[in-house]
Amino acid sequence: MAEARTFIEDLRGTDALAVLRRVPRGSQGRPDVAQARALATFVALGAALEPGSARVLPPASRASLTTLLPVLTRWTAAHPEDGLGALVLGRAQMVSGALGAASAALETATTARPRDPVAWNERAMVLVALGHLPDAERCLLEATRLAPMDPEPWDNLGAVRLARGSARTAAEAFQRAIERSPEAARYHSDLGSALLASGDPEGAVRAYRRAQGIDPRNSVVAANLGYGLFLAGHLDEALEVLRASVAQDPQSVAGWNNLGTVLARRGPREEAIAAFERALALAPGDTRARANLDALRGAPPAGR
């Protein structure tokens, strides 16, 4: 059992299930074995640890998650001291979209495992999804204190600070993430977004270029670089980068939006309209593309 729980802590659910299969048959019905099997089965599902990610799981995995949730809930209610159980329950509720329940479970996890930076980080991610940004920032500060060399909490802290309107301190957090993992393109791209928000488009372009150098086929990075070049006044290069971006990833809403924005300034106007129409076809609720398209066509703003 201890070996299985170690594998679960390391997110190696398949290994944990193999250990549990070796438990003597007479012990199979013990509640702690059933609970450990539920923990390991959830980890083995491989769901992305993001709010609502269960919607992209195969039907069999979604059905398994539905079965596991009551088992984990009952165990955690009876054993609030089991921080690992609460952590996995919170993850399962998060991916299933039950964010309020996930927040409560992850709060139990941080109470039971106050020195576990993973619990603090994942509690913060649920709080972000719930819109509780100040509480999320406090959780991430604790995660970075407990695991100062882990880049992920630093990057998440930067994202929360950026969402709260503090671009300068967000850039500082993203820089900490980069120092710990300089080959991660996402951290450089996130730094670029913070620099863009702080009014430094040239600095943003440098950060986006570093990200693209690491991951040249990343269409999100290319779309960001194109927009940074546009704001820095390099319209021809911005157009070149964004045309290449949407050719590489025709499903990129950001790429089409940014291309339309450059074309609206640089021309041709008809191509700008077509780019915004393409963005809206991919994401009909995209307010930015709608507003830009209406402006190009001379339509009055919505609500008038």
Helices and strands as residue ranges (DSSP letters): H 2-9, H 13-21, G 25-27, H 31-45, G 53-56, H 59-78, H 83-96, H 99-112, H 117-129, H 133-146, H 151-163, H 167-180, H 185-197, H 201-214, H 219-231, H 235-248, H 253-266, H 269-282, H 287-297
